[in-house]
Amino acid sequence: MITVGIQTNVEIVSSSPARGKYSEKEYERLFIRESGMRARDGKMTYIRREYHNRIRRIIRVIGHDRLSMSAYIDHVLTLHFGQSDEAIKSLYEKNYEKEYQP
């Protein structure tokens, strides 16, 4: 069983580059840094084993074992929500039923 802590509040760090490609320096600035959250303050969730293994290798090698998995995932989700905010809001409004209609 693999569990990961997820923080519920987000901070927008940067906008995304064209086609989602990052330079090494930009990638490290966005993702390879500690966050202000503690893992125990978040929620637990499951991620697929291949992603867990990949993230673990990234934080061990690129993060020099000084970065937590929770911090890395928090940064990835922060950027995702920042980039996708308008689409998420629009889809939410289209799919949310304000009143129950039998």
Secondary structure, 3 states (H helix, E strand, C coil): CCCEEECCCCCCCCCCCHHHCCCHHHHHHHHCCCCCCCHHHCEEECCCHHHHHHHHHHHHHCCCCCCCHHHHHHHHHHHHHHHHHHHHHHHHHHHCCCCCCC
